[in-house]
Amino acid sequence: MPTDGTNAKIAQLVEHDLAKVGVAGSNPVFRSKQTYFNMHIVIPGLPKCGTTSLYNYFITSGKVSRPTQKEGQYILNHSDKIGYLKFLKYNKKYYTIDASTSYATNSEHIIPILKEMFQDELKIIILFRNPVDRLYSNYIMHYKQGWIKKINFNDEYLEYFNNNQQNQYQQYDKIFNAWNSQFNSDQLKFIISEELFNDNNILKEISEWVGIEYKNQPLAKIAPFGRRPANYPKMNSVTRKKLLELHEPIINNLSQYIPTAKNWLTF
C-alpha cells in the first residue's frame, strides 16, 4: 500500500494529468487512505455469460460513464493508475465501469489493483452461465471471428474444452473461491446468468445494490442473450450429456455456495 507521501504525489499527478487531457471534474486518486471516487463497477466475466447485456444496462442508466472500450482489459496490460482513469473516462458526476471478461481468471493480478485504487468504492459482479452452453457459445464466437474454420463442435468439443484458456474459464469453483475470499457481500455478487435474464427481481436487486435507478424491462431487450442463429447447428444430446458429466464436479462444488447452479445438471 502506498505511503501517505506517495499518495499525495499520485493525487497531484492525477489532478494535473486529467485536467491536461480534459477529463471533467478530476479528483485525486488517493489522499491519505481515503478515495475520492464515485462507485466503480467491475464485471470480470465470464465470457458469453451476458456481461455485455449487463454492461449496456448500466451504461443506459444515465449514471455510469462509458469507458473507452468495453473489453479493454486495461489493468491486465497496464500498470499506470492515471492511464486507467483516462480509459474509464473518470468524471466525478458519474460512476465508472470496467467489463473486461479476462479479469475473472487473473484475480491475483487484478484484485490488488482494484483494492488499492478504489478501496470501498467497488461493486463487482461475476456472471456464471451453464458451463456447457457457455463453452458452445464461445466456440461459435470463435467461428464467427475466424479462429475456427468449420463448425464441428460435436467432434471437437473435448479438444476445445481442454484448450488452456477455455479450461480456465470453465473452472467456476476456483474463480468463485479466488474472488469470494477477497471481498465481502457489500462489494461482490455472483449471479446465475439464466436467472438474471428470466427474473427481473434479480436485476432490480442488482440496481439497488449498485445504486442506480431500476429500469423495469427485461434485460434481454437491452442486449440478446443465449440466442442461436438458425444457421448454426445445435449441440447434439450425446455431446451435451458428456460435457455435463465433465463439468459435474465443478457444478457440484459451486452449488455449495450457489445452490441453484445444480439446475444445470438437469438434462
Backbone hydrogen bonds, N-H to C=O, Kabsch-Sander energy under -0.5 kcal/mol:
donor,donor_aa,acceptor,acceptor_aa,energy
7,N,3,T,-2.7
8,A,4,D,-2.3
9,K,5,G,-1.8
10,I,6,T,-2.5
11,A,7,N,-2.8
12,Q,8,A,-2.4
13,L,9,K,-2.4
14,V,10,I,-2.8
15,E,11,A,-2.4
16,H,12,Q,-2.3
17,D,13,L,-3.0
18,L,14,V,-2.8
19,A,15,E,-1.7
20,K,16,H,-2.0
21,V,17,D,-1.7
22,G,19,A,-0.9
23,V,18,L,-2.8
24,A,22,G,-0.6
26,S,23,V,-0.7
31,R,34,Q,-1.2
34,Q,31,R,-1.9
36,Y,28,P,-0.6
36,Y,29,V,-0.5
40,H,121,E,-1.9
41,I,39,M,-0.5
41,I,96,T,-3.0
42,V,123,K,-2.7
43,I,98,D,-2.6
45,G,125,I,-0.6
49,C,46,L,-1.1
54,L,50,G,-2.0
55,Y,51,T,-2.6
56,N,52,T,-2.7
57,Y,53,S,-1.9
58,F,54,L,-2.1
59,I,55,Y,-2.5
60,T,56,N,-2.3
61,S,58,F,-1.4
62,G,59,I,-1.0
65,S,95,Y,-3.2
68,T,87,F,-2.9
72,G,69,Q,-0.8
72,G,70,K,-0.7
76,L,73,Q,-1.2
77,N,73,Q,-1.0
77,N,74,Y,-1.2
78,H,74,Y,-1.9
84,Y,80,D,-1.3
85,L,81,K,-2.2
86,K,82,I,-2.2
87,F,83,G,-2.4
88,L,84,Y,-2.4
89,K,85,L,-0.8
89,K,86,K,-0.8
90,Y,85,L,-2.2
92,K,25,G,-0.6
94,Y,91,N,-2.1
95,Y,63,K,-3.2
96,T,39,M,-2.1
98,D,41,I,-2.2
99,A,70,K,-0.7
100,S,98,D,-0.5
101,T,99,A,-0.7
103,Y,100,S,-1.7
104,A,44,P,-2.0
106,N,103,Y,-1.9
107,S,104,A,-0.5
109,H,106,N,-1.0
110,I,106,N,-2.3
111,I,107,S,-2.3
113,I,109,H,-0.7
114,L,110,I,-2.2
115,K,111,I,-2.6
116,E,112,P,-2.2
117,M,113,I,-2.5
118,F,114,L,-2.5
119,Q,114,L,-0.6
119,Q,115,K,-1.4
121,E,118,F,-2.9
122,L,120,D,-1.6
123,K,40,H,-2.2
124,I,187,Q,-3.4
125,I,42,V,-2.6
126,I,189,K,-2.5
127,L,45,G,-3.0
128,F,191,I,-2.8
134,R,130,N,-2.6
135,L,131,P,-2.1
136,Y,132,V,-2.1
137,S,133,D,-2.5
138,N,134,R,-2.2
139,Y,135,L,-2.0
140,I,136,Y,-2.3
141,M,137,S,-2.0
142,H,138,N,-2.3
143,Y,139,Y,-1.7
144,K,140,I,-2.5
145,Q,141,M,-1.8
146,G,143,Y,-1.2
147,W,142,H,-2.0
148,I,142,H,-1.3
152,N,150,K,-0.6
155,D,152,N,-1.5
156,E,152,N,-1.6
157,Y,153,F,-1.8
160,Y,156,E,-2.5
161,F,157,Y,-2.7
162,N,158,L,-1.9
163,N,160,Y,-0.9
167,N,163,N,-3.0
168,Q,164,N,-1.7
169,Y,165,Q,-2.0
170,Q,166,Q,-1.5
171,Q,167,N,-0.6
171,Q,168,Q,-1.1
172,Y,170,Q,-2.1
175,I,171,Q,-2.1
176,F,172,Y,-2.8
177,N,173,D,-2.2
178,A,174,K,-2.3
179,W,175,I,-1.9
180,N,176,F,-3.0
181,S,177,N,-1.6
182,Q,179,W,-1.4
183,F,179,W,-1.0
187,Q,184,N,-1.6
188,L,184,N,-1.5
189,K,124,I,-2.6
191,I,126,I,-2.6
193,S,128,F,-2.8
193,S,191,I,-0.6
196,L,192,I,-2.1
197,F,193,S,-2.1
198,N,194,E,-0.6
198,N,195,E,-0.6
199,D,195,E,-1.5
202,I,199,D,-1.4
203,L,199,D,-0.9
204,K,200,N,-2.3
205,E,201,N,-2.2
206,I,202,I,-2.4
207,S,203,L,-2.5
208,E,204,K,-2.3
209,W,205,E,-2.2
210,V,206,I,-2.6
211,G,207,S,-2.6
212,I,207,S,-2.4
216,N,214,Y,-0.6
217,Q,215,K,-2.3
221,K,218,P,-1.5
222,I,219,L,-1.4
223,A,219,L,-1.5
228,R,226,G,-0.5
232,Y,229,P,-2.0
240,R,236,N,-2.2
241,K,237,S,-2.2
242,K,238,V,-2.2
243,L,239,T,-2.5
244,L,240,R,-2.4
245,E,241,K,-2.0
246,L,242,K,-1.9
247,H,243,L,-2.0
248,E,244,L,-1.0
251,I,247,H,-2.7
252,N,248,E,-2.7
253,N,249,P,-2.1
254,L,250,I,-2.5
255,S,251,I,-2.4
256,Q,252,N,-0.5
256,Q,253,N,-1.0
257,Y,254,L,-2.0
258,I,254,L,-2.6
261,A,258,I,-2.2
262,K,259,P,-1.7
263,N,260,T,-1.7
264,W,261,A,-1.7
265,L,262,K,-1.8
266,T,263,N,-1.6
267,F,265,L,-0.6
